[in-house]
């Protein structure tokens, strides 16, 4: 081998080691930032800063994880070149448009005297766009690893929630007084735990884990969902599992044998499910189903829509301060909270802007779903239905960011085995040196 060739090979090897080291570093930093956002609850934040409490400076209203993600984004984007393959180019552009439009809402809320509400726009929606850009700047293996980290976090949260339900003691602080104990796991609220478990069930089949690990993961997530006491999420999770079983293709089998295998597994699942329901009832994890689902909590979600008759048309068309809205709800409807995303979004922004905002959210989610495998569709639709049953889309929650991570981590990758010159494009700066 000639000296120039050997030198070139050593240089190439050195660059490869450098890229591998950077990939590992960025993976660790991204995993830390995401877990910080996903597992540190508002109650824990309030122990350090005035995160959701009245008063405090604007910088205190943003989550530590939000700061970590936003600060990490430019480092990952501009520290080295990265390639966007196939439809990722369109997704990158969609993320830019989404992030810009969300960012425009922040000064709008300041100008209209609703600066306090801008925190939830940044913490819930803007950070989701930043996370999407961060994910695209990492290679496919790192993205999938981050997806596995998020699923692992959800499974751990489900296990902790189940233990909390059995022991009647919480791991993390929780400031709300409830008539019946409900666990939270690593989430901020029992409903958030249920929605997280139901959502992530749909993404477990997309992992590269062994089949028995995936089955066990889905089982633990389902038990965690039941333990949370989130009835809507539990019903969604049950339907989700059946849909995954019936409609997701099983590779390696002919259509005839696939149908036979699915029928046998379905019979075992239904039989085992009946036994599991009996065990859960005996263990007290399904106490909220003992009466009717049309209880006080259900009626509160219906009663809240009466607020539109208590505010003026000017408030409906142009929006109002969220503190004034909450005062009306507490004084006239005698409800402590507003557990309805449509109500909050419409009366915060005003109807015209609220419709555009909702359209932007659904466009963004379904743009990420384009080309995604069927389980991702099932998990995402479960997420949307669960989120619309509570206030996950109208308060400071990590739910949107979680769904963005999972969708980008487990996307189909049809560009593999295609020539890079026709399916990829280099983005941002070239590598120094």
C-alpha positions as CSV (number, residue, x, y, z in Angstrom):
1,X,0.0,0.0,0.0
2,X,1.4,3.4,-0.9
3,X,2.0,6.1,1.7
4,X,-0.7,8.5,0.3
5,X,-3.3,5.6,0.4
6,X,-2.3,4.6,3.9
7,X,-2.5,8.2,5.1
8,X,-5.9,8.6,3.5
9,X,-7.1,5.4,5.1
10,X,-5.9,6.6,8.5
11,X,-7.6,10.0,8.0
12,X,-10.8,8.3,7.0
13,X,-10.6,6.0,10.1
14,X,-9.9,8.9,12.3
15,X,-13.0,10.8,11.0
16,X,-15.2,7.7,11.4
17,X,-14.1,7.4,15.1
18,X,-14.8,11.1,15.6
19,X,-18.2,10.7,14.1
20,X,-19.0,7.7,16.2
21,X,-17.8,9.5,19.3
22,X,-20.0,12.5,18.5
23,X,-23.0,10.3,17.8
24,X,-22.6,8.6,21.2
25,X,-22.2,12.0,22.9
26,X,-25.2,13.5,21.2
27,X,-27.3,10.4,22.0
28,X,-26.4,10.6,25.7
29,X,-27.1,14.4,25.7
30,X,-30.4,14.0,23.9
31,X,-31.5,11.1,26.1
32,X,-30.8,13.2,29.2
33,X,-32.7,16.2,27.8
34,X,-35.7,14.2,26.8
35,X,-35.9,12.2,30.1
36,X,-35.5,15.5,32.0
37,X,-38.5,16.9,30.2
38,X,-40.6,13.7,30.4
39,X,-40.0,12.6,34.0
40,X,-39.6,15.8,36.0
41,X,-43.2,16.7,36.9
42,X,-44.6,20.2,37.5
43,X,-44.9,19.4,41.2
44,X,-41.1,18.7,41.3
45,X,-40.4,21.9,39.2
46,X,-42.5,23.9,41.7
47,X,-40.2,22.8,44.5
48,X,-37.3,24.7,42.7
49,X,-39.0,27.5,40.8
50,X,-42.5,29.0,40.3
51,X,-43.3,26.8,37.3
52,X,-47.0,26.6,37.5
53,X,-47.6,28.7,40.6
54,X,-48.8,32.2,40.5
55,X,-46.1,34.9,40.2
56,X,-42.5,34.4,39.3
57,X,-40.4,35.5,36.3
58,X,-41.1,34.3,32.8
59,X,-38.0,32.2,32.7
60,X,-39.3,30.2,35.6
61,X,-42.4,29.2,33.6
62,X,-40.3,27.0,31.2
63,X,-39.3,23.5,32.1
64,X,-35.7,22.6,32.6
65,X,-36.0,19.9,30.0
66,X,-37.3,22.5,27.5
67,X,-34.2,24.6,28.1
68,X,-32.0,21.5,27.7
69,X,-33.6,20.5,24.3
70,X,-33.5,24.0,22.9
71,X,-29.9,24.6,23.9
72,X,-28.8,21.2,22.5
73,X,-30.6,21.7,19.2
74,X,-28.1,24.3,17.6
75,X,-25.1,22.3,18.9
76,X,-26.3,19.2,17.1
77,X,-27.4,21.0,14.0
78,X,-24.3,23.0,13.4
79,X,-21.5,20.9,14.8
80,X,-21.3,18.5,11.8
81,X,-23.1,17.8,8.5
82,X,-26.0,15.4,8.5
83,X,-28.0,13.7,5.7
84,X,-31.7,13.8,5.1
85,X,-33.0,10.8,3.2
86,X,-36.1,10.6,1.1
87,X,-39.2,12.0,2.8
88,X,-37.1,13.3,5.7
89,X,-36.4,16.4,3.6
90,X,-40.2,17.2,3.5
91,X,-40.5,16.4,7.2
92,X,-37.6,18.8,8.0
93,X,-39.3,21.6,6.0
94,X,-42.6,20.8,7.8
95,X,-40.9,21.0,11.2
96,X,-39.5,24.4,10.3
97,X,-42.9,25.7,9.2
98,X,-44.6,24.3,12.3
99,X,-41.9,25.7,14.6
100,X,-42.0,29.2,13.0
101,X,-45.8,29.4,13.3
102,X,-45.8,28.2,16.9
103,X,-43.1,30.8,17.7
104,X,-45.2,33.6,16.2
105,X,-47.9,32.8,18.7
106,X,-45.6,33.7,21.6
107,X,-45.3,37.5,20.8
108,X,-49.0,37.5,19.9
109,X,-49.9,36.3,23.4
110,X,-47.6,39.0,24.9
111,X,-49.2,41.7,22.8
112,X,-52.8,40.7,23.7
113,X,-51.9,40.6,27.4
114,X,-51.9,36.8,27.8
115,X,-48.1,36.4,28.3
116,X,-48.7,33.9,31.1
117,X,-50.2,31.4,28.5
118,X,-47.1,31.6,26.3
119,X,-45.3,29.2,28.6
120,X,-47.6,26.3,27.6
121,X,-47.1,27.1,23.9
122,X,-43.4,26.8,24.3
123,X,-43.4,23.9,26.8
124,X,-45.9,21.8,24.9
125,X,-45.7,22.7,21.2
126,X,-42.6,24.7,20.3
127,X,-40.3,22.2,22.1
128,X,-42.0,19.4,20.1
129,X,-40.8,21.1,16.9
130,X,-37.3,21.6,18.3
131,X,-37.2,17.9,19.3
132,X,-38.2,16.9,15.8
133,X,-35.4,18.9,14.3
134,X,-33.0,17.4,16.9
135,X,-34.1,13.9,16.0
136,X,-33.6,14.5,12.2
137,X,-30.1,15.8,12.8
138,X,-29.2,12.4,14.3
139,X,-28.7,9.3,12.3
140,X,-31.4,6.6,12.1
141,X,-29.7,4.3,14.7
142,X,-29.5,7.0,17.3
143,X,-33.1,8.0,16.6
144,X,-34.3,4.4,17.1
145,X,-32.2,4.2,20.3
146,X,-33.9,7.3,21.6
147,X,-37.2,5.8,20.8
148,X,-36.2,2.7,22.8
149,X,-35.2,5.0,25.7
150,X,-38.6,6.7,25.7
151,X,-40.5,3.3,25.5
152,X,-38.3,2.1,28.4
153,X,-39.2,5.2,30.4
154,X,-42.9,4.5,29.7
155,X,-42.6,0.9,30.8
156,X,-40.7,1.9,34.0
157,X,-43.5,4.5,34.7
158,X,-46.1,1.8,34.2
159,X,-44.3,-0.5,36.7
160,X,-43.9,2.3,39.2
161,X,-47.5,3.2,38.8
162,X,-48.6,-0.4,39.4
163,X,-46.5,-0.6,42.5
164,X,-48.0,2.7,43.7
165,X,-51.5,1.4,43.2
166,X,-50.8,-1.7,45.2
167,X,-49.0,0.1,48.0
168,X,-51.1,3.2,48.0
169,X,-48.0,5.4,48.1
170,X,-46.5,7.6,45.4
171,X,-42.9,7.8,44.4
172,X,-43.0,11.5,43.3
173,X,-44.7,14.4,45.0
174,X,-48.3,15.1,44.0
175,X,-50.2,18.1,45.2
176,X,-53.8,17.4,44.2
177,X,-56.3,16.0,46.7
178,X,-58.4,13.2,45.1
179,X,-61.3,11.2,46.5
180,X,-59.7,8.0,45.4
181,X,-56.0,7.2,45.3
182,X,-54.6,7.0,41.7
183,X,-50.9,6.5,40.9
184,X,-48.9,8.8,38.7
185,X,-45.7,6.8,38.1
186,X,-43.2,9.1,36.4
187,X,-46.0,11.3,35.0
188,X,-47.5,14.5,36.3
189,X,-51.1,13.1,36.7
190,X,-52.9,9.7,36.7
191,X,-54.6,10.5,33.4
192,X,-51.1,11.4,31.9
193,X,-49.9,8.0,33.1
194,X,-52.8,6.2,31.4
195,X,-52.4,8.1,28.2
196,X,-48.7,7.5,28.1
197,X,-49.2,3.7,28.6
198,X,-51.9,3.5,26.0
199,X,-50.0,5.6,23.4
200,X,-46.7,3.6,23.7
201,X,-48.4,0.2,23.3
202,X,-48.8,1.0,19.6
203,X,-45.1,1.6,19.1
204,X,-43.7,-1.4,21.0
205,X,-44.3,-3.7,17.9
206,X,-42.0,-1.5,15.9
207,X,-38.9,-2.1,18.1
208,X,-36.2,-4.7,17.3
209,X,-36.7,-6.3,20.7
210,X,-37.3,-10.1,21.0
211,X,-40.9,-11.1,20.6
212,X,-41.2,-12.2,24.3
213,X,-39.8,-8.8,25.4
214,X,-42.4,-7.0,23.3
215,X,-45.2,-9.1,24.6
216,X,-44.1,-8.4,28.2
217,X,-43.7,-4.7,27.5
218,X,-47.3,-4.5,26.2
219,X,-48.5,-6.4,29.2
220,X,-46.8,-4.1,31.6
221,X,-48.0,-1.0,29.8
222,X,-51.6,-2.4,29.9
223,X,-51.4,-3.1,33.6
224,X,-50.0,0.4,34.2
225,X,-52.8,1.9,32.2
226,X,-55.3,-0.1,34.3
227,X,-53.6,0.9,37.5
228,X,-53.8,4.6,36.6
229,X,-57.5,4.7,36.8
230,X,-57.7,6.4,33.4
231,X,-60.9,4.8,32.1
232,X,-60.9,6.3,28.6
233,X,-57.2,5.4,28.1
234,X,-57.8,1.8,29.3
235,X,-60.7,1.3,26.9
236,X,-58.5,2.8,24.1
237,X,-55.6,0.5,25.1
238,X,-57.9,-2.6,25.0
239,X,-59.1,-1.7,21.5
240,X,-55.6,-0.8,20.4
241,X,-54.2,-4.3,21.4
242,X,-57.0,-6.0,19.5
243,X,-56.5,-3.9,16.4
244,X,-52.7,-4.5,16.5
245,X,-53.4,-8.2,16.8
246,X,-55.9,-8.4,13.9
247,X,-54.6,-5.9,11.4
248,X,-50.8,-5.7,11.7
249,X,-49.2,-8.1,9.2
250,X,-47.1,-11.0,10.6
251,X,-44.0,-11.5,8.4
252,X,-42.9,-14.9,7.3
253,X,-46.4,-16.4,7.0
254,X,-48.8,-16.9,4.1
255,X,-52.1,-15.2,4.3
256,X,-53.9,-18.5,5.1
257,X,-51.5,-19.4,8.0
258,X,-51.4,-15.8,9.2
259,X,-55.2,-15.8,9.6
260,X,-55.1,-19.2,11.4
261,X,-52.3,-18.0,13.7
262,X,-54.1,-14.7,14.5
263,X,-57.3,-16.6,15.3
264,X,-55.5,-18.9,17.8
265,X,-53.7,-15.9,19.4
266,X,-56.9,-13.9,19.5
267,X,-58.7,-16.7,21.4
268,X,-55.8,-17.0,23.9
269,X,-55.8,-13.1,24.2
270,X,-59.6,-12.9,24.9
271,X,-59.4,-15.8,27.4
272,X,-56.4,-14.4,29.1
273,X,-57.9,-10.9,29.1
274,X,-61.0,-12.1,30.9
275,X,-58.8,-13.7,33.6
276,X,-56.7,-10.6,33.8
277,X,-59.8,-8.4,34.2
278,X,-61.0,-10.6,37.1
279,X,-57.6,-10.4,38.7
280,X,-57.4,-6.6,38.3
281,X,-60.9,-6.2,39.8
282,X,-59.9,-8.4,42.7
283,X,-56.8,-6.4,43.2
284,X,-58.7,-3.1,43.2
285,X,-57.1,-1.7,40.1
286,X,-60.5,-1.4,38.3
287,X,-62.5,0.2,41.1
288,X,-63.3,3.2,38.9
289,X,-65.3,0.8,36.7
290,X,-67.3,-0.6,39.5
291,X,-70.2,1.8,39.0
292,X,-70.8,3.7,35.8
293,X,-68.5,5.7,33.7
294,X,-71.0,8.6,33.7
295,X,-69.9,9.8,37.1
296,X,-68.9,13.2,38.4
297,X,-65.6,13.3,36.4
298,X,-67.4,12.5,33.2
299,X,-70.1,15.1,33.9
300,X,-67.4,17.7,34.6
301,X,-66.1,17.2,31.0
302,X,-69.6,17.9,29.7
303,X,-70.5,20.7,32.1
304,X,-67.4,22.7,31.1
305,X,-68.9,23.5,27.7
306,X,-71.5,25.7,29.5
307,X,-68.8,28.2,29.9
308,X,-69.5,29.5,26.4
309,X,-72.8,30.8,27.6
310,X,-71.1,32.6,30.5
311,X,-68.6,34.7,28.4
312,X,-69.2,37.4,25.8
313,X,-69.0,36.9,22.0
314,X,-66.0,39.2,22.1
315,X,-64.2,36.7,24.3
316,X,-65.2,33.8,22.0
317,X,-64.0,35.6,18.9
318,X,-60.9,37.2,20.2
319,X,-59.9,35.3,23.3
320,X,-59.5,36.1,27.0
321,X,-57.1,35.8,29.8
322,X,-56.8,32.2,31.1
323,X,-56.9,33.3,34.7
324,X,-60.2,35.1,34.1
325,X,-61.5,32.0,32.4
326,X,-60.6,29.8,35.3
327,X,-62.2,32.2,37.7
328,X,-65.5,32.0,35.8
329,X,-65.3,28.2,35.8
330,X,-64.7,28.0,39.5
331,X,-67.3,30.6,40.6
332,X,-70.2,29.8,38.2
333,X,-69.7,26.2,37.2
334,X,-68.0,25.1,40.5
335,X,-65.3,23.1,38.7
336,X,-61.8,23.3,40.1
337,X,-60.1,22.7,36.7
338,X,-60.8,22.9,33.0
339,X,-60.3,19.4,31.6
340,X,-61.1,20.2,28.0
341,X,-58.5,21.2,25.4
342,X,-61.0,22.7,22.9
343,X,-62.5,25.0,25.6
344,X,-59.1,26.3,26.6
345,X,-57.7,26.7,23.1
346,X,-60.9,28.5,21.8
347,X,-61.2,30.9,24.7
348,X,-57.4,31.6,24.9
349,X,-56.8,32.4,21.2
350,X,-60.3,33.3,20.0
351,X,-62.3,31.1,17.6
352,X,-60.6,32.1,14.3
353,X,-57.0,31.6,15.5
354,X,-58.0,28.6,17.5
355,X,-59.3,26.9,14.4
356,X,-56.0,27.6,12.6
357,X,-54.1,26.4,15.7
358,X,-56.0,23.1,15.8
359,X,-55.6,22.7,12.0
360,X,-51.8,23.2,12.4
361,X,-51.6,20.6,15.1
362,X,-53.4,17.9,13.2
363,X,-51.5,18.8,9.9
364,X,-48.2,18.5,11.8
365,X,-49.1,15.1,13.4
366,X,-50.4,13.6,10.2
367,X,-47.5,15.0,8.2
368,X,-45.2,13.0,10.5
369,X,-47.5,10.0,10.0
370,X,-47.1,10.0,6.2
371,X,-45.3,6.8,5.3
372,X,-45.3,5.6,8.9
373,X,-46.1,1.9,9.6
374,X,-49.6,0.8,10.7
375,X,-48.7,0.4,14.4
376,X,-47.5,4.0,14.5
377,X,-50.9,5.2,13.1
378,X,-52.7,3.1,15.7
379,X,-50.5,4.5,18.5
380,X,-50.9,8.1,17.3
381,X,-54.7,7.9,16.9
382,X,-54.8,6.4,20.4
383,X,-52.8,9.4,21.6
384,X,-55.1,11.9,20.0
385,X,-58.2,10.3,21.3
386,X,-56.8,10.0,24.8
387,X,-55.5,13.6,24.7
388,X,-58.9,15.0,23.7
389,X,-60.5,13.3,26.7
390,X,-58.4,15.5,29.1
391,X,-56.3,18.7,29.1
392,X,-53.1,17.2,27.7
393,X,-53.2,19.5,24.7
394,X,-54.0,22.6,26.6
395,X,-51.5,22.6,29.5
396,X,-47.7,22.1,30.1
397,X,-47.3,18.5,29.2
398,X,-44.6,16.5,27.3
399,X,-47.1,14.5,25.3
400,X,-46.6,16.2,21.9
401,X,-42.8,15.8,22.3
402,X,-43.1,12.1,23.1
403,X,-45.2,11.4,20.1
404,X,-42.7,13.3,17.8
405,X,-39.8,11.3,19.2
406,X,-41.7,8.0,18.7
407,X,-42.8,8.8,15.2
408,X,-39.4,9.9,14.0
409,X,-37.7,7.0,15.8
410,X,-39.7,4.2,14.2
411,X,-40.4,5.6,10.7
412,X,-40.2,3.4,7.7
413,X,-36.9,3.7,5.9
414,X,-37.5,2.9,2.3
415,X,-34.4,4.8,1.2
416,X,-32.2,1.9,2.4
417,X,-30.4,0.1,-0.4
418,X,-31.1,3.2,-2.7
419,X,-28.3,5.2,-4.2
420,X,-27.5,8.1,-1.8
421,X,-27.2,10.5,-4.7
422,X,-30.9,10.2,-5.6
423,X,-32.4,10.0,-2.1
424,X,-30.4,12.2,0.2
425,X,-29.2,15.7,0.6
426,X,-26.5,17.1,2.9
427,X,-27.7,19.8,5.2
428,X,-26.0,22.6,7.0
429,X,-22.3,23.2,7.3
430,X,-19.5,20.9,6.0
431,X,-17.2,19.2,8.4
432,X,-14.4,21.4,9.5
433,X,-11.0,20.3,8.4
